[in-house]
Amino acid sequence: MDTRRLYINSSDSVIKINPNDSKIKIDYRTANIERKSNEILALSLIKCSFASSVASVPNTSVNSTIHEDNCSILSFEIGATTHNIYFNQNDTLLNVGANNTFAKLSLNTRSDQLLEIINTASTDLFELNSANQLSVNTATTVKFLKTSTPSLLTALGVNTDKDTTMNLTTPAPYSFNVASICPVVYIKIDELIETFLSNDKGSYVNILGSVPVVIDSTINGTQDLSVTNPDNSTTFYETPSMINYTNHSVSGSHKPISGKSITRLELEIVNTELQPLALNGTDYNLVVEVKTVKVLS
């Protein structure tokens, strides 16, 4: 049994990385990774590191005024007026309209930052109550629309299968939890690997590994800082942070592939709905182990 490790940096991709995803293609033609007729090749994700500034919802740079699968949007009504928050990659508002705003979400977005985003679009109508539920702070009725991106509704603690109406005495039905937007990411690969998702009756997809979103802010001795201002408000200063994953159960984690050789690998970071996540200008690193295993006749 022959074992090799592939050390992959996204900056070495032979294709240009799209601003709205993380797909890379790595050329391995000179590595001579191949198997004999009585062998199979098997892959395992050993390590993965990427910046916590990676987007936590799919971004779009396409001008859109409708709800689309590739357009992350949060919509709510205040009275008879619908407000839309689009989560775009670009720093310009592509979905122009009087009640349309745009924002960005990353894996390290905090609860207070998400609250600030929806308050900016609603002239400070929201706050968190003592039970950590989103609540309305004035005598106003607000309705969050089920046509919004489900993960955003879940983070706010409102329903995903029906519209949620809130007012001064009726808060969101569930707790506010920004971490629920993207608790795990998948490393998708173009090789044929027999993995199946729980949705759509067990849909087939090529997933090399699953990476829990656990942010490490002490990788270089850094720490989160906060400063109390003269008016008693608190200012947070974000320090560099990473998602650092190590596979501690390598034995038995190798997934067989059908190919006779590996001349190139296409990889991508996606969410649990297999939607691409943008790198937001950063790179990521992977360590992939390749095993050549003899097949018993």
C-alpha positions, 0 to 999 in steps of 0.5 A: 500500500502506497501513501502520498500526501497532497499539500494544496494552496488555493493560490496555486489554482490553474483557473481564476477563482470566481469572486463568488465561490471558492472553486480551484483546479490543481494540476498534478500531471507531473506527480504521477499519481496512478494505480495498477490494474489490481489496485484502487485509489482512495482519498482522505481529507487530513487538514483544512485551514481557511479564514473565518472571513469566508462568506457564511451565505452564498453571495451574488453579484447579479442584479436581481429583484426576485428571490432566487436560490443563488441570491441570499436575501432577508425580506420583511414587511413593516406595515405595507412596505417590504424591505429586502436585505441582499447579501452581495459580494460587490460593494455596490448595491446591485438591487436598486430600490428605495427599501433595498439594502445590501450587507455581507455575512462571514463565518465570524459575524457576531450576533450584534453585527447581524442585529445591526444589519437588520436595524440599519434596514429598519431604522432600529426597530429590533433588539434582543430580549432577556431570553435572547429572542429577537423583539420589536422595540416600538408599537410596530408590526413586522412580518418576516417573509418565508421567501427569505433564505432559510438559514437567515430566518433560522438565525433570527429565530423566526419560522422558515415554513411560514411568515412570522409576525412580530410586534411589541408584545410578540417576539420571535418564537425561537432564540437568536443564533447567528452560528446556525447560519453555517455550522459546517462546510463541505469540501466538494471534489470532482472525483466520483466519491460515494457520499450521500446527503440527508436531503432529497431522499439521500442525494448523491454528491462528491464530498471529500470531507465535512469541516465544523465551523469552529473559529480559532482566534488564538492560532498566532497568539491573538485574542479578541479585544473589546474597549469600553468607550466614554459613553459606556458603549463597547467597541469590538476589535476583530483579530485574525482568526481561522477555521483549522480542521484536523482529521484525527480519525484518518484510519478508515476515512479514505474514500475510493475513487473510480479513476486510474490516475489523478492528473488534476483535482477540482475542489470547492468550499460549499454549505450544507445545501451545496451552495458555493461560499465566497473566499472574500479575497482570502486563500485556503489550504488543504492536506489530502492523503492518497492511498493506493490499495490492492484489491483482493481477487 
